[in-house]
Each structure stands twice: as C-alpha cells, then as structure tokens.
Amino acid sequence: MMRRWLALLLLALSAQALAAERVVSLAPSLSEIVVELGAADLLVGLLDGGDRPPVLAQVPSVGHYGQLNMERLLSLQPDLILLWPGSVGPAQREQLQRLNIAVYVAEPHDLEQLTTQVQAIAEQLGRAQAGRQLAAQLRQRLAELRQRYQRAEPLRVFYQVWNTPLYTVGGGQIISDALSVCGARNVFDDLKLPAPQVSIEAVLQRDPELILVGDQAQKEAWNVWPAMAARVRLVPDKGLERPSGQMLEAVARLCQVVAPNL
C-alpha cells in the first residue's frame, strides 16, 4: 500500500514539474479554456480576435488572426504554445513546430473531442483535476442536450455564416455536431471544407426546413425569396464560434432556436 502511495505521489510530482509555466494562446477559444481551468495566471501572451475575458485584459498581445508577431512571441519566452491551426498561416505554423517550444494543437471537430481536448490542455497546465471536473461537467451537459432534443427524423438546417458571398459550415465542423445535438442536420454536411462557399441555387435545391443566420441584415436578405424567408431564424450567439467550455451553453441556446417548443 505504501509503495503504491509513493508511486502515485512521485507521478503527481513529476507531472507538476513538467507543467507549463509560461503559456501563449493563439486563439480566443484556447484562451477561454485556460481561464475556465483557473489558469489565467499562466498566460503570458495571446493572439487577439474579438473581445477578451476581463481577467485577460492586461495580457500582452502577439498579434491578430493571421498576423502573428513571431518576434514578440519569442520575447515572452513561453514554454507552451496553444495553437488553433487556422489562426496563423501555414509558413508560421511550420516555424512554430520547429521551435524548441512545446506546441499543443487543438482543433476539435465535434463536442466530444472538445471535452477531451479541454482535459488534455489541463494536464499540460498542471491542472489535471480541474480538467477532469470540467470535462465531466461538459459531457453531462452534452448528454442532457442530446437526450432532450433527439428526433426520429432530424430537422434539415442551413447554417449561414455569411451572405456576400454565401458561406456555410461543412460536415467536419464542430457547429455541424452542435446542430446534431439539437436534433438537426446540416444540409451541407457532405462538404468537407470547414467553411465552404455555396450558391443560393444549391441552398434552394437542398430545401432546408430551417435557415439559421447571425444578424438581422442576413435575415432580411432572404426576403427576396418569400418561400424561404419564413423559415429564417436568428442565432446571434457568437459562442458557437469559440470551441471552449462555454460552447455547451451556446449549443443549449442554439437548441432553443431550432426547437423552441421543447
């Protein structure tokens, strides 16, 4: 018994010694995960993209989406970089991988992968217990939503990202999985690009039962197609665009829009 206890203690001490102490986050969603794990004090730099959580107001910036300041990043001497692949260009992604700095790449394609990555990031930060607790909470909430909104026949949905030109989400995108949680199916789930451009004709051909848009201007643009305009609903919640712990509640709000009577 004593030997087993000592082994566990040594394992815990080893993990703590290897935990990152100076972290740079290269996506708002990854920054949010660090905050949700109670590890905001470890962030020494972040890539900006929209509003920051108040607790990160004073953290130095290393650039904006697609515009990483590599010199600034290196000056912060991070021992861990949290990377969302789409946040920087291919050349800089390769450069980051060649640095003698640990890089954790996070790009969940569904909500279960998100919970797994939350736990993995927690271990990198020396917050394994917090990661297990948060992942368990997220999985429980996910199960509740799936059970509440399941349908024998999924509702056909067109999820509009932008209207000029017209963009949607592909089948491998986490928002497609969010729709499935709500008892819906992305009518373009056969497309593998994360954000494919589509035509009005293609949307009409797939005849969605519901069209989800992000703002009033996008909603009004469908007025030229009266038969379709009646099916349009607003989803102004930007939390779906940031795969972090908060996304589960954003999914809950999405489900209320998709199936308001449940």
Secondary structure, DSSP 8 states (H G I E B T S, - for coil): -HHHHHHHHHHHHHHHHHS-SSEEEESHHHHHHHHHTT-GGGEEEEEE-S---GGGTTS-EEEETTEE-HHHHHHT--SEEEE-GGGS-HHHHHHHHHSSSEEEE---SSHHHHHHHHHHHHHHTT-HHHHHHHHHHHHHHHHHHHHHH--SS-EEEEE-SEETTEE---TTSHHHHHHHHTTEEETTTT--SSS-B--HHHHHHH--SEEEESSHHHHHHGGGSHHHHTTEEE---GGGGS-STTHHHHHHHHHHHHSTT-
